[in-house]
Amino acid sequence: MPRYELCLVLKAMQRPETAAVLRRTVETLFERGAVVRGLENLGERRLPYKISKHDSRHTHGGYFSIDFHASPNIVSELLNHLERDIDVLRPTVLKKDIELSRGQCCGTQAEKAKSATSR
C-alpha cells in the first residue's frame, strides 16, 4: 500500500471539538482499510486568505497532518467525505515518496567513505 499524507485545515474550535473531528477522520481512514502511522498538530494560525465554506467565512484555522498507508482507490472517496464535513476547511492528500533504507544510497556518501578510507 502506498504512503500518503493527509493535510487538514480545520476551522478554529476548542480542543474537545477539534479532537472529535480528528477522531472522526481517523475512524474514517480505518473504515476504509488505511493504516495510520502518525498524526501531527501543526498549530492554529491565521489563514493566508479568508475561506468561505458551509455558509461561513473563516480567518483562522488549525493545521494537522496525518501520515497513513492506504489503497489508492480510497483517496478520492476520502476527499469527497472530508469535503462534506462542516469542520474541515481544506483537505489535501499528498502521496509520499518511498524512503530509501539506510543500506541504499545514491552514491555520494559511499564514495566519500571510500575515498576517506583510501587516504
MOPAC internal coordinates of N, CA, C and O (Angstrom, degrees):
PM7 1SCF
backbone

  N    0.0000 0     0.00 0     0.00 0    0    0    0
  C    1.4525 1     0.00 0     0.00 0    1    0    0
  C    1.5246 1   108.92 1     0.00 0    2    1    0
  O    1.2310 1   120.40 1   -45.50 1    3    2    1
  N    1.3080 1   116.84 1   134.50 1    3    2    1
  C    1.4727 1   120.23 1   178.29 1    5    3    2
  C    1.5247 1   111.52 1   -68.22 1    6    5    3
  O    1.2310 1   121.73 1   -20.01 1    7    6    5
  N    1.3127 1   114.30 1   159.99 1    7    6    5
  C    1.4610 1   120.94 1   179.57 1    9    7    6
  C    1.5256 1   108.87 1  -101.39 1   10    9    7
  O    1.2310 1   121.11 1   -44.29 1   11   10    9
  N    1.3366 1   115.49 1   135.71 1   11   10    9
  C    1.4599 1   122.13 1  -178.29 1   13   11   10
  C    1.5142 1   110.20 1  -129.33 1   14   13   11
  O    1.2310 1   121.56 1   -18.63 1   15   14   13
  N    1.3321 1   114.62 1   161.37 1   15   14   13
  C    1.4509 1   121.66 1   172.91 1   17   15   14
  C    1.5239 1   107.21 1  -126.22 1   18   17   15
  O    1.2310 1   120.42 1   -57.07 1   19   18   17
  N    1.3259 1   116.79 1   122.93 1   19   18   17
  C    1.4547 1   122.66 1   177.08 1   21   19   18
  C    1.5168 1   107.51 1   -97.75 1   22   21   19
  O    1.2310 1   120.76 1   -65.09 1   23   22   21
  N    1.3130 1   116.16 1   114.91 1   23   22   21
  C    1.4574 1   121.87 1   177.94 1   25   23   22
  C    1.5225 1   107.63 1  -100.27 1   26   25   23
  O    1.2310 1   120.80 1   -57.39 1   27   26   25
  N    1.3192 1   116.07 1   122.61 1   27   26   25
  C    1.4595 1   121.15 1  -177.14 1   29   27   26
  C    1.5172 1   110.47 1  -118.78 1   30   29   27
  O    1.2310 1   121.32 1   -41.08 1   31   30   29
  N    1.3105 1   115.09 1   138.92 1   31   30   29
  C    1.4557 1   121.17 1   167.28 1   33   31   30
  C    1.5274 1   104.62 1  -115.30 1   34   33   31
  O    1.2310 1   121.26 1   -65.35 1   35   34   33
  N    1.3318 1   115.20 1   114.65 1   35   34   33
  C    1.4628 1   121.00 1  -179.88 1   37   35   34
  C    1.5132 1   109.55 1  -101.90 1   38   37   35
  O    1.2310 1   120.63 1   -27.66 1   39   38   37
  N    1.3228 1   116.39 1   152.34 1   39   38   37
  C    1.4571 1   118.12 1   176.57 1   41   39   38
  C    1.5221 1   108.95 1   -65.95 1   42   41   39
  O    1.2310 1   120.47 1   -25.02 1   43   42   41
  N    1.3205 1   116.71 1   154.98 1   43   42   41
  C    1.4648 1   121.91 1  -177.89 1   45   43   42
  C    1.5235 1   108.99 1   -67.07 1   46   45   43
  O    1.2310 1   121.10 1   -58.38 1   47   46   45
  N    1.3500 1   115.51 1   121.62 1   47   46   45
  C    1.4657 1   122.36 1  -177.89 1   49   47   46
  C    1.5185 1   108.80 1  -142.66 1   50   49   47
  O    1.2310 1   121.13 1   -10.65 1   51   50   49
  N    1.3224 1   115.45 1   169.35 1   51   50   49
  C    1.4561 1   121.17 1   173.29 1   53   51   50
  C    1.5261 1   108.94 1   -71.59 1   54   53   51
  O    1.2310 1   120.42 1   -16.85 1   55   54   53
  N    1.3221 1   116.81 1   163.15 1   55   54   53
  C    1.4626 1   122.21 1  -175.91 1   57   55   54
  C    1.5354 1   114.09 1   -56.59 1   58   57   55
  O    1.2310 1   118.40 1   134.75 1   59   58   57
  N    1.3471 1   120.66 1   -45.25 1   59   58   57
  C    1.4737 1   119.25 1  -179.37 1   61   59   58
  C    1.5363 1   113.14 1   -62.10 1   62   61   59
  O    1.2310 1   120.54 1   140.46 1   63   62   61
  N    1.3331 1   116.56 1   -39.54 1   63   62   61
  C    1.4623 1   119.70 1   179.10 1   65   63   62
  C    1.5287 1   110.97 1   -67.86 1   66   65   63
  O    1.2310 1   120.60 1   140.20 1   67   66   65
  N    1.3239 1   116.46 1   -39.80 1   67   66   65
  C    1.4603 1   120.53 1   177.92 1   69   67   66
  C    1.5207 1   110.60 1   -63.55 1   70   69   67
  O    1.2310 1   120.38 1   137.64 1   71   70   69
  N    1.3274 1   116.88 1   -42.36 1   71   70   69
  C    1.4680 1   121.11 1   178.29 1   73   71   70
  C    1.5275 1   110.65 1   -62.11 1   74   73   71
  O    1.2310 1   120.12 1   141.96 1   75   74   73
  N    1.3248 1   117.37 1   -38.04 1   75   74   73
  C    1.4627 1   120.86 1   179.39 1   77   75   74
  C    1.5254 1   111.08 1   -65.53 1   78   77   75
  O    1.2310 1   120.17 1   139.82 1   79   78   77
  N    1.3250 1   117.28 1   -40.18 1   79   78   77
  C    1.4736 1   120.93 1   178.40 1   81   79   78
  C    1.5280 1   110.07 1   -64.75 1   82   81   79
  O    1.2310 1   120.42 1   135.40 1   83   82   81
  N    1.3239 1   116.81 1   -44.60 1   83   82   81
  C    1.4647 1   120.07 1   179.49 1   85   83   82
  C    1.5259 1   111.02 1   -64.83 1   86   85   83
  O    1.2310 1   120.43 1   140.49 1   87   86   85
  N    1.3159 1   116.78 1   -39.51 1   87   86   85
  C    1.4709 1   121.06 1   177.63 1   89   87   86
  C    1.5320 1   109.27 1   -61.58 1   90   89   87
  O    1.2310 1   120.01 1   134.20 1   91   90   89
  N    1.3392 1   117.58 1   -45.80 1   91   90   89
  C    1.4704 1   121.33 1   178.26 1   93   91   90
  C    1.5200 1   111.17 1   -59.62 1   94   93   91
  O    1.2310 1   120.75 1   137.86 1   95   94   93
  N    1.3146 1   116.18 1   -42.14 1   95   94   93
  C    1.4613 1   120.70 1  -178.21 1   97   95   94
  C    1.5243 1   111.40 1   -65.94 1   98   97   95
  O    1.2310 1   120.35 1   134.87 1   99   98   97
  N    1.3214 1   116.94 1   -45.13 1   99   98   97
  C    1.4670 1   120.41 1   179.60 1  101   99   98
  C    1.5277 1   110.39 1   -66.32 1  102  101   99
  O    1.2310 1   119.73 1   140.69 1  103  102  101
  N    1.3363 1   118.12 1   -39.31 1  103  102  101
  C    1.4653 1   120.59 1   176.80 1  105  103  102
  C    1.5297 1   110.86 1   -63.14 1  106  105  103
  O    1.2310 1   120.31 1   143.09 1  107  106  105
  N    1.3304 1   117.01 1   -36.91 1  107  106  105
  C    1.4647 1   120.89 1   176.67 1  109  107  106
  C    1.5268 1   110.31 1   -62.42 1  110  109  107
  O    1.2310 1   120.53 1   138.30 1  111  110  109
  N    1.3237 1   116.59 1   -41.70 1  111  110  109
  C    1.4623 1   120.46 1   176.60 1  113  111  110
  C    1.5303 1   110.64 1   -62.02 1  114  113  111
  O    1.2310 1   120.09 1   134.07 1  115  114  113
  N    1.3337 1   117.43 1   -45.93 1  115  114  113
  C    1.4616 1   121.38 1   179.41 1  117  115  114
  C    1.5250 1   111.50 1   -60.46 1  118  117  115
  O    1.2310 1   120.59 1   137.88 1  119  118  117
  N    1.3331 1   116.47 1   -42.12 1  119  118  117
  C    1.4670 1   120.55 1  -179.37 1  121  119  118
  C    1.5211 1   111.51 1   -61.56 1  122  121  119
  O    1.2310 1   120.32 1   151.27 1  123  122  121
  N    1.3107 1   117.00 1   -28.73 1  123  122  121
  C    1.4557 1   121.18 1  -178.66 1  125  123  122
  C    1.5333 1   112.42 1   -94.16 1  126  125  123
  O    1.2310 1   120.25 1  -172.36 1  127  126  125
  N    1.3180 1   117.13 1     7.64 1  127  126  125
  C    1.4611 1   121.19 1   174.46 1  129  127  126
  C    1.5113 1   115.67 1    89.17 1  130  129  127
  O    1.2310 1   119.77 1  -165.57 1  131  130  129
  N    1.3098 1   118.05 1    14.43 1  131  130  129
  C    1.4657 1   120.89 1   179.84 1  133  131  130
  C    1.5275 1   110.55 1   -82.12 1  134  133  131
  O    1.2310 1   121.31 1   -22.98 1  135  134  133
  N    1.3186 1   115.10 1   157.02 1  135  134  133
  C    1.4590 1   122.72 1   174.97 1  137  135  134
  C    1.5234 1   106.93 1  -114.80 1  138  137  135
  O    1.2310 1   120.72 1   -65.76 1  139  138  137
  N    1.3265 1   116.23 1   114.24 1  139  138  137
  C    1.4612 1   121.06 1  -177.41 1  141  139  138
  C    1.5173 1   109.41 1   -85.58 1  142  141  139
  O    1.2310 1   120.36 1   -54.26 1  143  142  141
  N    1.3412 1   116.91 1   125.74 1  143  142  141
  C    1.4639 1   122.35 1  -179.59 1  145  143  142
  C    1.5153 1   112.75 1   -96.74 1  146  145  143
  O    1.2310 1   120.07 1   152.12 1  147  146  145
  N    1.3332 1   117.48 1   -27.88 1  147  146  145
  C    1.4526 1   118.82 1  -178.09 1  149  147  146
  C    1.5127 1   112.20 1  -173.14 1  150  149  147
  O    1.2310 1   121.67 1   -22.79 1  151  150  149
  N    1.3219 1   114.41 1   157.21 1  151  150  149
  C    1.4578 1   122.15 1   176.66 1  153  151  150
  C    1.5133 1   106.97 1  -133.83 1  154  153  151
  O    1.2310 1   120.48 1   -49.49 1  155  154  153
  N    1.3219 1   116.68 1   130.51 1  155  154  153
  C    1.4595 1   120.54 1  -177.33 1  157  155  154
  C    1.5194 1   110.22 1  -127.33 1  158  157  155
  O    1.2310 1   121.12 1   -49.24 1  159  158  157
  N    1.3240 1   115.46 1   130.76 1  159  158  157
  C    1.4559 1   121.74 1   175.51 1  161  159  158
  C    1.5188 1   107.36 1   -90.07 1  162  161  159
  O    1.2310 1   120.34 1   -61.83 1  163  162  161
  N    1.3259 1   116.96 1   118.17 1  163  162  161
  C    1.4577 1   121.51 1  -178.92 1  165  163  162
  C    1.5270 1   111.87 1   -96.99 1  166  165  163
  O    1.2310 1   120.60 1  -177.28 1  167  166  165
  N    1.3248 1   116.46 1     2.72 1  167  166  165
  C    1.4500 1   120.69 1   174.59 1  169  167  166
  C    1.5176 1   114.16 1    98.53 1  170  169  167
  O    1.2310 1   121.90 1   -11.77 1  171  170  169
  N    1.3322 1   113.97 1   168.23 1  171  170  169
  C    1.4618 1   120.38 1   176.67 1  173  171  170
  C    1.5192 1   108.56 1  -101.49 1  174  173  171
  O    1.2310 1   121.19 1   -45.49 1  175  174  173
  N    1.3355 1   115.32 1   134.51 1  175  174  173
  C    1.4593 1   120.52 1  -176.89 1  177  175  174
  C    1.5177 1   110.59 1  -142.06 1  178  177  175
  O    1.2310 1   121.91 1   -13.36 1  179  178  177
  N    1.3005 1   113.95 1   166.64 1  179  178  177
  C    1.4607 1   120.25 1   171.84 1  181  179  178
  C    1.5255 1   106.99 1   -72.99 1  182  181  179
  O    1.2310 1   120.25 1   -45.57 1  183  182  181
  N    1.3137 1   117.12 1   134.43 1  183  182  181
  C    1.4571 1   121.30 1   179.82 1  185  183  182
  C    1.5344 1   109.82 1   -70.36 1  186  185  183
  O    1.2310 1   119.62 1   -31.30 1  187  186  185
  N    1.3236 1   118.34 1   148.70 1  187  186  185
  C    1.4681 1   120.26 1  -179.28 1  189  187  186
  C    1.5348 1   112.37 1   -65.44 1  190  189  187
  O    1.2310 1   120.51 1   157.94 1  191  190  189
  N    1.3203 1   116.64 1   -22.06 1  191  190  189
  C    1.4686 1   122.34 1   176.18 1  193  191  190
  C    1.5240 1   107.24 1  -154.46 1  194  193  191
  O    1.2310 1   120.59 1   -20.79 1  195  194  193
  N    1.3200 1   116.48 1   159.21 1  195  194  193
  C    1.4612 1   120.47 1  -179.86 1  197  195  194
  C    1.5231 1   109.41 1   -69.05 1  198  197  195
  O    1.2310 1   121.29 1   -43.84 1  199  198  197
  N    1.3317 1   115.13 1   136.16 1  199  198  197
  C    1.4564 1   121.11 1   179.75 1  201  199  198
  C    1.5262 1   108.23 1  -113.89 1  202  201  199
  O    1.2310 1   121.01 1   -56.33 1  203  202  201
  N    1.3058 1   115.67 1   123.67 1  203  202  201
  C    1.4649 1   121.05 1   174.68 1  205  203  202
  C    1.5183 1   107.88 1   -97.89 1  206  205  203
  O    1.2310 1   120.68 1   -61.08 1  207  206  205
  N    1.3169 1   116.30 1   118.92 1  207  206  205
  C    1.4609 1   120.92 1  -178.05 1  209  207  206
  C    1.5135 1   108.54 1  -147.54 1  210  209  207
  O    1.2310 1   120.06 1   -47.85 1  211  210  209
  N    1.3070 1   117.49 1   132.15 1  211  210  209
  C    1.4669 1   123.53 1   177.93 1  213  211  210
  C    1.5259 1   111.45 1    53.89 1  214  213  211
  O    1.2310 1   120.54 1  -131.80 1  215  214  213
  N    1.3098 1   116.58 1    48.20 1  215  214  213
  C    1.4707 1   124.16 1   176.14 1  217  215  214
  C    1.5235 1   113.97 1    63.56 1  218  217  215
  O    1.2310 1   119.99 1  -152.83 1  219  218  217
  N    1.3219 1   117.63 1    27.17 1  219  218  217
  C    1.4653 1   121.95 1   176.53 1  221  219  218
  C    1.5217 1   108.95 1  -137.68 1  222  221  219
  O    1.2310 1   121.26 1   -27.53 1  223  222  221
  N    1.3414 1   115.19 1   152.47 1  223  222  221
  C    1.4666 1   121.03 1   175.05 1  225  223  222
  C    1.5221 1   108.03 1  -107.41 1  226  225  223
  O    1.2310 1   120.90 1   -47.19 1  227  226  225
  N    1.3128 1   115.89 1   132.81 1  227  226  225
  C    1.4616 1   121.22 1  -175.41 1  229  227  226
  C    1.5246 1   109.82 1  -120.68 1  230  229  227
  O    1.2310 1   121.14 1   -43.08 1  231  230  229
  N    1.3343 1   115.42 1   136.92 1  231  230  229
  C    1.4627 1   120.98 1   177.29 1  233  231  230
  C    1.5244 1   112.18 1  -116.15 1  234  233  231
  O    1.2310 1   119.82 1   162.60 1  235  234  233
  N    1.3282 1   117.95 1   -17.40 1  235  234  233
  C    1.4664 1   123.22 1   178.46 1  237  235  234
  C    1.5215 1   108.98 1  -126.92 1  238  237  235
  O    1.2310 1   121.16 1   -27.70 1  239  238  237
  N    1.3277 1   115.38 1   152.30 1  239  238  237
  C    1.4575 1   119.56 1   178.90 1  241  239  238
  C    1.5078 1   111.86 1  -156.72 1  242  241  239
  O    1.2310 1   121.19 1   -21.33 1  243  242  241
  N    1.3178 1   115.33 1   158.67 1  243  242  241
  C    1.4580 1   122.50 1   175.60 1  245  243  242
  C    1.5168 1   109.65 1   -97.83 1  246  245  243
  O    1.2310 1   120.64 1   -47.94 1  247  246  245
  N    1.3240 1   116.38 1   132.06 1  247  246  245
  C    1.4580 1   122.32 1  -177.83 1  249  247  246
  C    1.5254 1   109.44 1  -103.73 1  250  249  247
  O    1.2310 1   120.74 1   -49.43 1  251  250  249
  N    1.3479 1   116.19 1   130.57 1  251  250  249
  C    1.4615 1   122.05 1  -178.89 1  253  251  250
  C    1.5194 1   109.62 1  -137.90 1  254  253  251
  O    1.2310 1   121.15 1   -28.05 1  255  254  253
  N    1.3257 1   115.40 1   151.95 1  255  254  253
  C    1.4576 1   122.36 1   178.06 1  257  255  254
  C    1.5293 1   108.06 1  -129.80 1  258  257  255
  O    1.2310 1   120.55 1   -50.80 1  259  258  257
  N    1.3306 1   116.56 1   129.20 1  259  258  257
  C    1.4612 1   122.00 1   177.81 1  261  259  258
  C    1.5202 1   107.64 1  -120.25 1  262  261  259
  O    1.2310 1   120.77 1   -57.63 1  263  262  261
  N    1.3238 1   116.14 1   122.37 1  263  262  261
  C    1.4605 1   123.68 1  -179.65 1  265  263  262
  C    1.5287 1   107.35 1   -96.85 1  266  265  263
  O    1.2310 1   119.87 1   -54.55 1  267  266  265
  N    1.3532 1   117.86 1   125.45 1  267  266  265
  C    1.4633 1   119.37 1  -177.51 1  269  267  266
  C    1.5206 1   111.70 1  -151.75 1  270  269  267
  O    1.2310 1   121.37 1   -20.07 1  271  270  269
  N    1.3324 1   114.99 1   159.93 1  271  270  269
  C    1.4565 1   123.72 1   172.58 1  273  271  270
  C    1.5231 1   107.07 1  -108.33 1  274  273  271
  O    1.2310 1   120.41 1   -44.55 1  275  274  273
  N    1.3355 1   116.81 1   135.45 1  275  274  273
  C    1.4611 1   119.97 1   179.47 1  277  275  274
  C    1.5169 1   110.09 1  -159.36 1  278  277  275
  O    1.2310 1   121.66 1   -15.46 1  279  278  277
  N    1.3119 1   114.43 1   164.54 1  279  278  277
  C    1.4490 1   121.65 1   174.62 1  281  279  278
  C    1.5257 1   109.04 1   -70.40 1  282  281  279
  O    1.2310 1   119.38 1   -39.30 1  283  282  281
  N    1.3194 1   118.78 1   140.70 1  283  282  281
  C    1.4667 1   120.73 1  -177.23 1  285  283  282
  C    1.5320 1   114.45 1   -60.92 1  286  285  283
  O    1.2310 1   119.98 1   154.58 1  287  286  285
  N    1.3292 1   117.64 1   -25.42 1  287  286  285
  C    1.4621 1   119.28 1  -176.03 1  289  287  286
  C    1.5271 1   113.81 1   -76.52 1  290  289  287
  O    1.2310 1   119.31 1   171.84 1  291  290  289
  N    1.3336 1   118.92 1    -8.16 1  291  290  289
  C    1.4733 1   119.18 1   178.44 1  293  291  290
  C    1.5235 1   113.00 1   -92.77 1  294  293  291
  O    1.2310 1   119.84 1   170.05 1  295  294  293
  N    1.3306 1   117.90 1    -9.95 1  295  294  293
  C    1.4613 1   120.87 1  -173.26 1  297  295  294
  C    1.5291 1   111.48 1   -63.39 1  298  297  295
  O    1.2310 1   119.93 1   132.37 1  299  298  297
  N    1.3285 1   117.74 1   -47.63 1  299  298  297
  C    1.4644 1   119.48 1  -179.20 1  301  299  298
  C    1.5282 1   111.39 1   -66.10 1  302  301  299
  O    1.2310 1   120.64 1   142.93 1  303  302  301
  N    1.3198 1   116.39 1   -37.07 1  303  302  301
  C    1.4708 1   120.74 1   176.96 1  305  303  302
  C    1.5301 1   110.92 1   -64.84 1  306  305  303
  O    1.2310 1   120.42 1   139.87 1  307  306  305
  N    1.3141 1   116.80 1   -40.13 1  307  306  305
  C    1.4621 1   121.64 1   178.02 1  309  307  306
  C    1.5266 1   110.74 1   -63.87 1  310  309  307
  O    1.2310 1   120.18 1   134.82 1  311  310  309
  N    1.3244 1   117.27 1   -45.18 1  311  310  309
  C    1.4634 1   120.80 1   179.28 1  313  311  310
  C    1.5285 1   111.55 1   -62.96 1  314  313  311
  O    1.2310 1   120.09 1   140.16 1  315  314  313
  N    1.3264 1   117.44 1   -39.84 1  315  314  313
  C    1.4643 1   120.50 1   176.82 1  317  315  314
  C    1.5253 1   110.96 1   -61.60 1  318  317  315
  O    1.2310 1   120.81 1   138.73 1  319  318  317
  N    1.3217 1   116.05 1   -41.27 1  319  318  317
  C    1.4682 1   120.68 1   179.10 1  321  319  318
  C    1.5329 1   110.75 1   -64.32 1  322  321  319
  O    1.2310 1   120.27 1   135.88 1  323  322  321
  N    1.3257 1   117.09 1   -44.12 1  323  322  321
  C    1.4659 1   121.11 1  -177.80 1  325  323  322
  C    1.5300 1   112.04 1   -70.71 1  326  325  323
  O    1.2310 1   119.69 1   148.92 1  327  326  325
  N    1.3258 1   118.19 1   -31.08 1  327  326  325
  C    1.4634 1   121.00 1   176.87 1  329  327  326
  C    1.5263 1   111.25 1   -63.68 1  330  329  327
  O    1.2310 1   120.19 1   149.96 1  331  330  329
  N    1.3222 1   117.24 1   -30.04 1  331  330  329
  C    1.4668 1   121.32 1   179.39 1  333  331  330
  C    1.5228 1   113.10 1   -83.16 1  334  333  331
  O    1.2310 1   119.91 1   165.31 1  335  334  333
  N    1.3336 1   117.78 1   -14.69 1  335  334  333
  C    1.4684 1   121.41 1  -179.93 1  337  335  334
  C    1.5284 1   108.64 1   -71.83 1  338  337  335
  O    1.2310 1   120.26 1   -55.12 1  339  338  337
  N    1.3275 1   117.11 1   124.88 1  339  338  337
  C    1.4696 1   120.69 1  -174.53 1  341  339  338
  C    1.5291 1   112.94 1   -71.66 1  342  341  339
  O    1.2310 1   119.60 1   164.95 1  343  342  341
  N    1.3276 1   118.37 1   -15.05 1  343  342  341
  C    1.4566 1   121.44 1  -179.27 1  345  343  342
  C    1.5256 1   113.25 1   -94.07 1  346  345  343
  O    1.2310 1   120.00 1   168.93 1  347  346  345
  N    1.3166 1   117.61 1   -11.07 1  347  346  345
  C    1.4664 1   121.88 1  -178.75 1  349  347  346
  C    1.5258 1   108.96 1   -97.34 1  350  349  347
  O    1.2310 1   120.84 1   -59.14 1  351  350  349
  N    1.3383 1   116.00 1   120.86 1  351  350  349
  C    1.4612 1   120.47 1   178.64 1  353  351  350
  C    1.5231 1   111.96 1   -85.94 1  354  353  351
  O    1.2310 1   120.15 1   134.67 1  355  354  353
  N    1.3214 1   117.32 1   -45.33 1  355  354  353
  C    1.4649 1   121.59 1  -178.93 1  357  355  354
  C    1.5225 1   110.43 1  -142.98 1  358  357  355
  O    1.2310 1   119.61 1   -69.54 1  359  358  357
  N    1.3417 1   118.36 1   110.46 1  359  358  357
  C    1.4605 1   120.40 1   170.57 1  361  359  358
  C    1.5305 1   109.88 1   -98.48 1  362  361  359
  O    1.2310 1   120.20 1   -43.90 1  363  362  361
  N    1.3072 1   117.23 1   136.10 1  363  362  361
  C    1.4625 1   122.16 1   177.30 1  365  363  362
  C    1.5228 1   108.38 1  -139.12 1  366  365  363
  O    1.2310 1   120.57 1   -48.74 1  367  366  365
  N    1.3225 1   116.52 1   131.26 1  367  366  365
  C    1.4592 1   120.86 1   176.85 1  369  367  366
  C    1.5155 1   108.23 1  -111.17 1  370  369  367
  O    1.2310 1   121.01 1   -53.04 1  371  370  369
  N    1.3197 1   115.68 1   126.96 1  371  370  369
  C    1.4611 1   122.74 1   178.04 1  373  371  370
  C    1.5210 1   109.25 1  -116.35 1  374  373  371
  O    1.2310 1   120.45 1   -44.39 1  375  374  373
  N    1.3213 1   116.75 1   135.61 1  375  374  373
  C    1.4543 1   120.18 1   175.24 1  377  375  374
  C    1.5197 1   107.79 1   -83.64 1  378  377  375
  O    1.2310 1   120.68 1   -51.71 1  379  378  377
  N    1.3287 1   116.31 1   128.29 1  379  378  377
  C    1.4646 1   120.40 1  -178.55 1  381  379  378
  C    1.5280 1   109.68 1   -89.57 1  382  381  379
  O    1.2310 1   121.16 1   -32.61 1  383  382  381
  N    1.3146 1   115.39 1   147.39 1  383  382  381
  C    1.4593 1   120.98 1   177.42 1  385  383  382
  C    1.5134 1   110.00 1   -69.22 1  386  385  383
  O    1.2310 1   121.56 1   -25.61 1  387  386  385
  N    1.3102 1   114.61 1   154.39 1  387  386  385
  C    1.4617 1   119.76 1   174.60 1  389  387  386
  C    1.5157 1   106.93 1   -74.59 1  390  389  387
  O    1.2310 1   121.17 1   -54.66 1  391  390  389
  N    1.3249 1   115.36 1   125.34 1  391  390  389
  C    1.4585 1   119.56 1  -178.66 1  393  391  390
  C    1.5183 1   110.05 1   -81.37 1  394  393  391
  O    1.2310 1   120.87 1   -39.51 1  395  394  393
  N    1.3191 1   115.94 1   140.49 1  395  394  393
  C    1.4547 1   121.18 1   176.40 1  397  395  394
  C    1.5159 1   109.83 1   -75.19 1  398  397  395
  O    1.2310 1   120.83 1   -40.42 1  399  398  397
  N    1.3179 1   116.02 1   139.58 1  399  398  397
  C    1.4528 1   118.91 1   176.72 1  401  399  398
  C    1.5214 1   108.88 1   -74.79 1  402  401  399
  O    1.2310 1   120.05 1   -10.23 1  403  402  401
  N    1.3203 1   117.52 1   169.77 1  403  402  401
  C    1.4541 1   121.10 1  -177.78 1  405  403  402
  C    1.5284 1   111.93 1   -62.40 1  406  405  403
  O    1.2310 1   119.66 1   149.68 1  407  406  405
  N    1.3258 1   118.25 1   -30.32 1  407  406  405
  C    1.4546 1   121.82 1  -178.79 1  409  407  406
  C    1.5162 1   112.84 1   -72.93 1  410  409  407
  O    1.2310 1   120.30 1   151.83 1  411  410  409
  N    1.3286 1   117.04 1   -28.17 1  411  410  409
  C    1.4496 1   120.82 1  -179.70 1  413  411  410
  C    1.5202 1   109.33 1   -86.92 1  414  413  411
  O    1.2310 1   121.23 1   -35.24 1  415  414  413
  N    1.3206 1   115.25 1   144.76 1  415  414  413
  C    1.4547 1   118.78 1  -177.80 1  417  415  414
  C    1.5187 1   109.13 1  -149.54 1  418  417  415
  O    1.2310 1   121.43 1   -24.49 1  419  418  417
  N    1.3092 1   114.87 1   155.51 1  419  418  417
  C    1.4665 1   119.20 1   178.94 1  421  419  418
  C    1.5260 1   111.54 1   -83.80 1  422  421  419
  O    1.2310 1   119.35 1   176.34 1  423  422  421
  N    1.2986 1   118.84 1    -3.66 1  423  422  421
  C    1.4555 1   121.77 1   175.61 1  425  423  422
  C    1.5077 1   114.56 1   111.74 1  426  425  423
  O    1.2310 1   118.90 1   151.56 1  427  426  425
  N    1.2994 1   119.70 1   -28.44 1  427  426  425
  C    1.4626 1   120.39 1  -174.32 1  429  427  426
  C    1.5211 1   111.62 1   -69.36 1  430  429  427
  O    1.2310 1   119.46 1   136.58 1  431  430  429
  N    1.3132 1   118.64 1   -43.42 1  431  430  429
  C    1.4596 1   120.22 1  -179.58 1  433  431  430
  C    1.5232 1   111.00 1   -70.59 1  434  433  431
  O    1.2310 1   120.44 1   142.29 1  435  434  433
  N    1.3181 1   116.76 1   -37.71 1  435  434  433
  C    1.4645 1   120.11 1  -179.67 1  437  435  434
  C    1.5269 1   110.24 1   -65.67 1  438  437  435
  O    1.2310 1   120.95 1   139.36 1  439  438  437
  N    1.3263 1   115.79 1   -40.64 1  439  438  437
  C    1.4645 1   118.94 1   179.49 1  441  439  438
  C    1.5244 1   111.28 1   -69.19 1  442  441  439
  O    1.2310 1   119.72 1   144.75 1  443  442  441
  N    1.3300 1   118.14 1   -35.25 1  443  442  441
  C    1.4628 1   120.86 1   177.19 1  445  443  442
  C    1.5214 1   110.43 1   -64.50 1  446  445  443
  O    1.2310 1   120.63 1   136.31 1  447  446  445
  N    1.3286 1   116.40 1   -43.69 1  447  446  445
  C    1.4618 1   120.38 1   179.63 1  449  447  446
  C    1.5326 1   110.16 1   -65.65 1  450  449  447
  O    1.2310 1   120.85 1   141.56 1  451  450  449
  N    1.3202 1   115.99 1   -38.44 1  451  450  449
  C    1.4690 1   120.17 1  -179.71 1  453  451  450
  C    1.5268 1   110.83 1   -66.04 1  454  453  451
  O    1.2310 1   120.45 1   137.70 1  455  454  453
  N    1.3463 1   116.75 1   -42.30 1  455  454  453
  C    1.4575 1   119.85 1  -178.94 1  457  455  454
  C    1.5199 1   110.92 1   -71.50 1  458  457  455
  O    1.2310 1   119.99 1   149.54 1  459  458  457
  N    1.3312 1   117.63 1   -30.46 1  459  458  457
  C    1.4532 1   121.01 1   179.32 1  461  459  458
  C    1.5187 1   111.45 1   -69.38 1  462  461  459
  O    1.2310 1   120.54 1   143.24 1  463  462  461
  N    1.3454 1   116.58 1   -36.76 1  463  462  461
  C    1.4727 1   120.21 1  -179.99 1  465  463  462
  C    1.5240 1   112.12 1   -77.83 1  466  465  463
  O    1.2310 1   119.91 1   156.66 1  467  466  465
  N    1.3374 1   117.78 1   -23.34 1  467  466  465
  C    1.4627 1   119.78 1  -178.01 1  469  467  466
  C    1.5165 1   112.47 1   -82.80 1  470  469  467
  O    1.2310 1   120.31 1   170.24 1  471  470  469
  N    1.3219 1   117.01 1    -9.76 1  471  470  469
  C    1.4807 1   120.12 1  -178.86 1  473  471  470
  C    1.4677 1   112.24 1   -76.13 1  474  473  471
  O    1.2310 1   120.10 1   180.00 1  475  474  473

